[in-house]
Amino acid sequence: MTPAALSLTSLAVEYCKAVAGAPTSEPRDFLRDMLRYLPRIYITVSDINPYGDGADNEPQETGAIYDTVTEEQYEAVRADMSTLLGPNDVYLDTPVEQMQFSDTPVAVSLAEQLADVYQAMADFAATMAQITDDMVPDTLSELRYRFASYLADTICRALKAANYVYYNADFEG
């Protein structure tokens, strides 16, 4: 396994541990962690070259990442984060597709966005733990494909919302 793949796998595991720790975290500490992990995930995934330098590294859907996070696990981490964030979980977002057909902003859950990133990172890390070295490039390519398809946008929107809540919410009252 390449150092970049190993580093990304470790980062995915760290993020998943931080999300799993939400029930015992303080909101401000949890958000500070998210503000540290989300940009690192974004940069690391966007910089990955699945097939090496000079190769065609266009993201490809390879099906190489196993779906390991169950609906129940996803819902549990989403609910834990939603509880932790309380009234700061839901915010109004305008760049979502529904805005094309609406005059009003759409309510979005920060916990759901963080859970979406969790699912992608947990599935990736679990897959990396089960595969052989020759399967790593296809797995990285699949992650890049998912990143280009939805994960990059989800990370950016979650980062913006987490940043706003971290610096503007009153967690004391």
C-alpha positions as CSV (number, residue, x, y, z in Angstrom):
1,M,0.0,0.0,0.0
2,T,1.3,3.4,-0.9
3,P,2.0,6.0,1.9
4,A,-0.8,8.2,0.5
5,A,-3.3,5.4,0.6
6,L,-2.2,4.5,4.1
7,S,-2.4,8.1,5.3
8,L,-5.9,8.5,3.8
9,T,-7.1,5.3,5.4
10,S,-5.7,6.5,8.8
11,L,-7.5,9.8,8.3
12,A,-10.7,8.0,7.5
13,V,-10.4,6.0,10.7
14,E,-9.7,9.1,12.8
15,Y,-12.7,10.9,11.4
16,C,-15.0,7.9,12.1
17,K,-13.7,7.8,15.7
18,A,-14.4,11.5,16.2
19,V,-18.0,11.0,14.8
20,A,-18.5,7.9,17.0
21,G,-17.4,9.9,20.0
22,A,-20.2,12.5,19.5
23,P,-22.3,11.3,22.4
24,T,-19.6,12.0,24.9
25,S,-18.3,15.2,23.3
26,E,-19.0,18.8,24.1
27,P,-20.5,20.6,21.0
28,R,-17.7,23.1,20.7
29,D,-15.0,20.4,20.9
30,F,-16.8,18.2,18.4
31,L,-17.2,21.0,15.9
32,R,-13.5,22.0,16.4
33,D,-12.6,18.4,15.4
34,M,-14.9,18.5,12.4
35,L,-13.3,21.8,11.3
36,R,-9.9,20.1,11.4
37,Y,-10.9,16.8,9.7
38,L,-13.1,18.0,6.9
39,P,-10.5,20.1,5.1
40,R,-7.9,17.4,5.5
41,I,-10.3,14.8,4.0
42,Y,-11.1,17.2,1.1
43,I,-7.4,17.9,0.3
44,T,-6.2,14.3,0.8
45,V,-8.9,12.8,-1.4
46,S,-8.6,15.4,-4.1
47,D,-4.8,14.9,-4.3
48,I,-4.8,11.1,-4.5
49,N,-3.5,9.6,-7.7
50,P,-5.0,6.1,-7.8
51,Y,-2.9,4.7,-10.6
52,G,0.3,6.7,-10.0
53,D,1.8,9.8,-11.5
54,G,1.4,10.1,-15.3
55,A,-1.5,7.6,-15.4
56,D,-5.1,8.4,-16.4
57,N,-6.3,9.3,-12.9
58,E,-9.8,10.5,-13.9
59,P,-12.2,9.3,-11.2
60,Q,-13.9,6.1,-12.3
61,E,-16.8,4.2,-10.8
62,T,-15.2,0.8,-10.1
63,G,-17.5,-0.6,-7.4
64,A,-14.5,-1.4,-5.4
65,I,-15.7,0.1,-2.1
66,Y,-17.8,-2.3,0.0
67,D,-21.0,-1.0,1.6
68,T,-20.3,-1.7,5.2
69,V,-22.2,0.9,7.1
70,T,-25.7,-0.3,7.8
71,E,-28.8,2.0,7.8
72,E,-29.0,1.5,11.5
73,Q,-25.4,2.5,12.1
74,Y,-25.8,5.6,9.8
75,E,-29.0,6.6,11.7
76,A,-27.3,6.1,15.1
77,V,-24.4,8.4,14.3
78,R,-26.7,10.9,12.6
79,A,-29.0,11.0,15.6
80,D,-26.1,11.3,18.1
81,M,-24.7,14.3,16.2
82,S,-28.1,15.8,15.8
83,T,-28.7,15.5,19.6
84,L,-25.2,17.0,20.3
85,L,-25.8,19.9,18.0
86,G,-29.4,20.5,19.2
87,P,-31.0,23.6,17.6
88,N,-27.7,24.2,15.6
89,D,-28.2,21.0,13.6
90,V,-30.6,22.4,11.0
91,Y,-29.7,25.4,8.8
92,L,-31.0,27.0,5.7
93,D,-29.1,26.2,2.6
94,T,-29.6,27.7,-0.9
95,P,-27.3,25.8,-3.3
96,V,-29.2,22.6,-3.1
97,E,-31.0,21.4,-6.3
98,Q,-34.5,21.9,-4.9
99,M,-33.8,25.7,-5.0
100,Q,-34.2,25.6,-8.7
101,F,-37.9,25.1,-8.2
102,S,-38.4,27.1,-5.0
103,D,-38.3,30.7,-3.8
104,T,-37.4,29.7,-0.2
105,P,-34.2,28.2,1.2
106,V,-34.2,24.5,2.1
107,A,-33.6,23.2,5.6
108,V,-30.5,21.0,5.8
109,S,-29.1,18.9,8.6
110,L,-25.4,19.3,9.5
111,A,-25.6,16.0,11.3
112,E,-26.8,14.3,8.1
113,Q,-24.0,15.8,6.1
114,L,-21.4,14.7,8.6
115,A,-23.0,11.2,8.7
116,D,-22.8,11.1,4.9
117,V,-19.0,11.8,5.1
118,Y,-18.8,9.2,7.9
119,Q,-20.5,6.6,5.8
120,A,-18.1,7.2,2.9
121,M,-15.0,7.2,5.2
122,A,-16.1,4.1,7.1
123,D,-16.9,2.2,4.0
124,F,-13.5,3.2,2.5
125,A,-11.5,2.3,5.7
126,A,-13.3,-1.1,6.1
127,T,-12.7,-1.9,2.4
128,M,-9.0,-1.0,2.7
129,A,-8.7,-3.3,5.7
130,Q,-10.0,-6.2,3.6
131,I,-8.3,-5.9,0.3
132,T,-5.0,-6.9,-1.2
133,D,-2.5,-4.3,-2.5
134,D,-3.4,-4.9,-6.1
135,M,-7.0,-3.8,-5.4
136,V,-5.9,-0.5,-3.8
137,P,-5.9,1.6,-7.1
138,D,-9.4,0.7,-8.0
139,T,-10.6,1.4,-4.4
140,L,-8.9,4.8,-4.5
141,S,-10.4,5.5,-7.9
142,E,-13.9,4.7,-6.6
143,L,-13.4,7.0,-3.7
144,R,-12.3,9.8,-6.1
145,Y,-15.4,9.1,-8.1
146,R,-17.7,9.4,-5.1
147,F,-15.8,12.5,-4.1
148,A,-16.4,14.1,-7.5
149,S,-20.0,13.0,-7.6
150,Y,-21.2,14.2,-4.2
151,L,-18.7,14.0,-1.3
152,A,-16.7,17.1,-2.2
153,D,-19.9,19.2,-2.2
154,T,-21.1,17.6,1.0
155,I,-17.8,18.3,2.8
156,C,-17.8,22.0,1.6
157,R,-21.3,22.6,2.8
158,A,-20.8,20.8,6.1
159,L,-17.5,22.8,6.7
160,K,-19.3,26.1,6.1
161,A,-22.1,25.2,8.4
162,A,-19.8,23.8,11.1
163,N,-17.7,26.9,10.9
164,Y,-20.7,29.2,11.3
165,V,-22.0,27.2,14.3
166,Y,-18.6,27.0,16.0
167,Y,-18.0,30.7,15.9
168,N,-21.6,31.9,16.4
169,A,-23.6,29.5,18.5
170,D,-24.2,30.0,22.2
171,F,-23.6,26.5,23.7
172,E,-23.8,27.7,27.3
173,G,-27.6,28.3,27.3
